């Protein structure tokens, strides 16, 4: 039995300061609402460089010392979709939005009054918990379920 599968590599970054998170109000119809900025890893690009590039493209900011804090994964098209989870508190540059959505600093309390992607708060909790490093969706009996580890 082969030990390889089709894998799509992506990243997100939780940039936070003063109790607020930098979020993107995504305009994409398939993934709409406030979410963490990020994107795909390009061929031959390092994982860390991919998050720096994506953050620059989507926020205008240069993220300093992004820290890998976990992995999110779920089944997709007979393979796997991997999201490398980064968090950072340091950056330079001037914040700007991109064509993917408006960037905005929001507190945890403000998240209750805006539309977010479905798993945003649980994902943030997982990324900030030093005891967790994996956020996995599995499908059991036709139902999607989250496993944290």
C-alpha positions in Angstrom: 0.0 0.0 0.0 1.5 3.4 -1.0 2.4 5.8 1.8 1.8 9.0 0.0 -1.3 11.1 -0.8 -2.2 14.2 -2.6 -1.6 17.2 -0.2 -2.4 20.9 -0.5 -0.2 23.1 1.6 -1.4 26.4 3.1 -0.8 28.7 6.0 -2.5 31.2 8.3 -1.0 33.6 10.8 -2.6 34.9 14.0 -1.0 38.3 14.4 -2.1 39.7 17.8 -1.3 42.7 20.0 -3.0 44.5 22.9 -5.8 41.9 23.1 -6.7 42.3 19.5 -6.3 40.0 16.5 -5.6 41.0 12.9 -8.4 39.5 10.8 -9.5 39.7 7.2 -13.1 40.1 6.2 -12.9 37.7 3.3 -14.9 38.4 0.2 -14.6 34.9 -1.3 -18.0 33.3 -1.7 -16.8 29.8 -0.6 -15.1 31.1 2.6 -16.8 34.3 3.7 -16.4 36.2 6.9 -13.6 37.3 9.2 -10.7 34.9 9.1 -7.0 34.7 9.7 -4.9 35.9 6.7 -2.8 33.4 4.9 -2.7 31.4 1.7 -0.9 28.7 -0.3 2.7 27.5 -0.1 4.3 27.9 -3.5 6.4 25.2 -5.1 10.0 25.2 -3.7 9.1 27.8 -1.1 9.8 27.3 2.6 6.8 27.1 4.9 8.1 30.1 6.9 8.7 32.2 3.8 5.2 31.4 2.6 3.6 32.8 5.6 5.8 35.9 5.5 4.9 36.4 1.8 1.2 35.8 2.3 1.1 38.3 5.2 2.9 40.9 3.2 0.5 40.4 0.2 -2.7 40.4 2.3 -1.8 42.9 5.0 1.1 45.0 3.9 2.9 44.0 7.0 6.3 42.3 7.5 5.8 39.7 10.1 8.8 39.3 12.4 9.5 35.9 14.0 6.4 34.0 13.0 6.2 30.9 15.2 4.8 27.6 14.0 2.2 26.7 16.7 0.3 23.9 15.0 -1.3 22.3 12.1 -4.9 22.2 10.9 -6.0 19.5 8.5 -9.0 18.0 6.8 -9.7 15.5 4.1 -10.1 17.0 0.6 -10.7 15.2 -2.8 -9.3 11.9 -1.6 -6.2 13.6 -0.1 -5.5 16.1 2.6 -5.5 19.8 3.1 -2.8 21.0 5.5 -2.8 24.5 7.1 0.4 25.4 8.9 -0.7 27.6 11.9 1.6 30.5 12.8 1.3 33.2 15.4 3.3 36.4 15.9 3.2 39.6 17.9 5.9 41.6 16.1 5.6 43.3 12.7 6.7 46.3 10.8 5.1 48.3 7.9 1.8 49.9 7.3 -1.5 48.0 7.4 -3.5 47.8 4.2 -6.3 45.6 2.9 -6.1 43.5 -0.3 -8.5 42.4 -2.9 -9.1 39.3 -0.8 -10.7 41.4 2.0 -10.6 44.2 4.4 -8.1 43.9 7.3 -9.2 44.9 10.8 -8.0 44.6 14.4 -10.7 43.0 16.4 -11.0 42.0 20.1 -12.4 38.7 21.3 -15.5 40.6 22.4 -16.0 42.1 19.0 -15.9 38.7 17.3 -19.4 38.1 18.8 -20.9 40.9 16.7 -19.3 40.1 13.3 -19.6 37.2 10.9 -16.6 35.0 11.2 -15.7 31.7 9.4 -17.2 28.8 11.4 -14.2 27.6 13.4 -12.3 30.9 14.0 -12.6 31.2 17.8 -11.8 27.5 18.3 -8.9 27.8 16.0 -7.6 30.9 17.8 -7.9 29.0 21.2 -6.0 26.1 19.8 -3.2 28.2 18.4 -2.7 30.1 21.7 -2.9 27.0 23.9 0.6 25.6 24.5 -0.8 22.2 25.2 -2.4 21.9 21.7 -0.8 21.7 18.3 -3.3 19.9 16.0 -6.7 20.9 14.8 -8.1 18.1 12.7 -11.4 17.6 10.9 -12.5 14.0 10.3 -15.6 12.7 8.7 -17.5 10.0 10.6 -20.8 8.6 9.4 -21.1 11.5 7.0 -20.6 14.1 9.8 -17.7 16.5 10.1 -16.0 16.4 13.6 -13.1 18.3 15.1 -10.4 16.6 17.0 -7.9 18.7 19.0 -4.5 17.3 20.0 
